[in-house]
């Protein structure tokens, strides 16, 4: 799938939930690989803040990101809308410290985006693919977030407030294309006792009963309700069925669970890449969501670094076992450093070297601390690359490869007895006049052990050889 941005600018205005300040916000198209960024146009030098998990400075009653002295709070509903509308690159200009709360959901943002339209860009979208289960658990709160492999982005949430009014609720989203209708309209919610406390602390200055679902979790007399109505500047309030104040009607019976799902999507946008996997969130909250986003971001960095790492399954028969390798390469014990070839194409080759303590070089490198010499790892890569080079000629047994240049060699992780060295060589440019320019990478597990660039030449064997 291609990356997407919006067709043109679109603006909204509203009030910040906690600051109570009026704010104008404009979504602007952004170039490929831009991601989501907020620009504080009300501040000198108009600083830009990346929507990034590492930029989060607070998760109290919302998610706040900061760069230097500039910050933007309550960004989760905005980011959820951008992800929910399948966008990748958007610049958000804002003239205040907090995103507008609107009606407490993402629907105003998704409607604005639908109105202006979406356009595909030239570059392909880069995904963070969940390859193995990843989990985050907070024992104190009972919060658990789990990421599982899946073909696309899916999410399920479960909330449980141990309340007779709001107990267990579930919500799920199996297709991001359904976000606008099924998730975007779902508003934030607050318990009445929390509302009273927040008002007493002079918080939620921009809060209004029209932008939140208020859940009454204790019995209240009509007199108390009349006092509350006066504080909220409402003519009257009363408790409808299920303990919900009559100021709003639920869009869905499980709207609170759906809003928590919305929050998870917004907070996980801080990973910085679109997730391809299934997220299962139990009792999620902003603090746990952001911690999980940081965990996933680190995993993505590691995955990106190892993006080219081959998958090795020893139960699958190799293309060439050691006998087959010996038919192609002139090397013999103790200098044959490739045990088998598991992948081979016109542009790459993957070999395997099982490192054992019986290797001759371990006798002296080093006694009591056996480490495979880096130069021999380079040689193992070169031998693997030789098979790639010989694969391009009609009769490989009539040719040899000689390496004439090695550059940018780096040794990043030591190799010891018991390791399985995965050797990958990629052709960097087409072979011309017998010259092969290759990138070599040697892996041990999920670490890069050695890498470098190689130049080899294919040469016809002389008649008196072999």
Order of alpha helices (4+ residues) and beta strands (2+ residues): beta-beta-beta-beta-beta-beta-beta-beta-alpha-beta-alpha-beta-beta-beta-beta-beta-beta-alpha-beta-alpha-beta-alpha-alpha-beta-beta-alpha-alpha-beta-beta-alpha-beta-beta-beta-beta
